[in-house]
Amino acid sequence: MIMLRTVVFTVIGLAVALLATLFTASLVVAFAGIATVLLAGRALTMKMQAKAQPAYVYADRRNANARQPVRIWNDGRGTIIDM
């Protein structure tokens, strides 16, 4: 009788461990899928961002034709001023 009880408890323990392992594995797969979708979306939005547009500012405001324009633009990493 003690041997039968030991076998039943062992089988129940193994079944619980197996179910816990399957549940954990399904959570890992679900998390990996969500992370993949989010990273793919981020990569696509980064690809679709517009290129930097230069803005022209004249160094001498009184006489705009006398000097070359100073080019200023922002490329997303910082402002660039080309004199």
C-alpha positions in Angstrom: 0.0 0.0 0.0 2.8 2.4 0.8 4.5 1.5 -2.5 1.3 2.3 -4.4 0.9 5.7 -2.7 4.5 6.5 -3.5 4.0 5.7 -7.2 0.8 7.8 -7.3 2.5 10.7 -5.7 5.5 10.4 -8.0 3.2 10.4 -11.1 1.2 13.4 -9.8 4.5 15.3 -9.1 5.8 14.5 -12.5 2.6 15.6 -14.1 2.6 18.9 -12.2 6.3 19.5 -13.2 5.4 18.7 -16.8 2.5 21.2 -16.8 4.6 23.9 -15.2 7.3 23.3 -17.9 4.8 23.6 -20.7 3.2 26.7 -19.2 6.6 28.4 -18.9 7.6 27.4 -22.4 4.4 28.8 -23.8 5.0 32.1 -21.9 8.5 32.3 -23.4 7.2 31.7 -26.9 4.5 34.3 -26.4 7.0 36.9 -25.1 9.3 36.2 -28.0 6.5 36.7 -30.5 5.5 40.0 -28.9 9.1 41.2 -28.9 9.5 40.2 -32.5 6.4 42.2 -33.6 7.5 45.2 -31.6 11.0 45.2 -33.0 9.8 44.7 -36.6 7.4 47.6 -36.2 10.2 49.8 -34.8 12.5 48.9 -37.7 9.8 49.8 -40.2 9.0 53.1 -38.6 12.7 54.0 -38.5 12.9 53.2 -42.2 10.0 55.4 -43.1 11.2 58.5 -41.3 11.8 61.5 -43.6 15.3 62.7 -44.5 16.7 65.8 -42.9 15.6 69.0 -44.6 18.2 71.8 -44.7 17.1 75.3 -43.7 18.9 78.3 -45.0 19.7 81.3 -42.8 21.7 84.3 -44.0 24.6 85.4 -41.8 24.1 89.0 -42.7 20.4 89.8 -42.3 20.6 93.3 -43.8 22.0 92.2 -47.2 21.0 88.6 -48.0 22.5 88.7 -51.5 26.0 89.7 -50.4 27.0 86.6 -48.5 26.6 82.8 -48.9 23.8 81.2 -46.8 24.6 79.4 -43.7 23.1 75.9 -43.9 21.5 74.5 -40.7 19.8 71.1 -40.5 18.9 68.5 -37.9 19.7 64.9 -38.9 18.1 63.4 -35.8 21.4 63.0 -34.0 22.0 66.7 -33.5 21.9 70.1 -35.3 24.5 70.7 -38.0 25.6 74.2 -38.9 27.5 74.5 -42.2 29.1 77.9 -42.7 
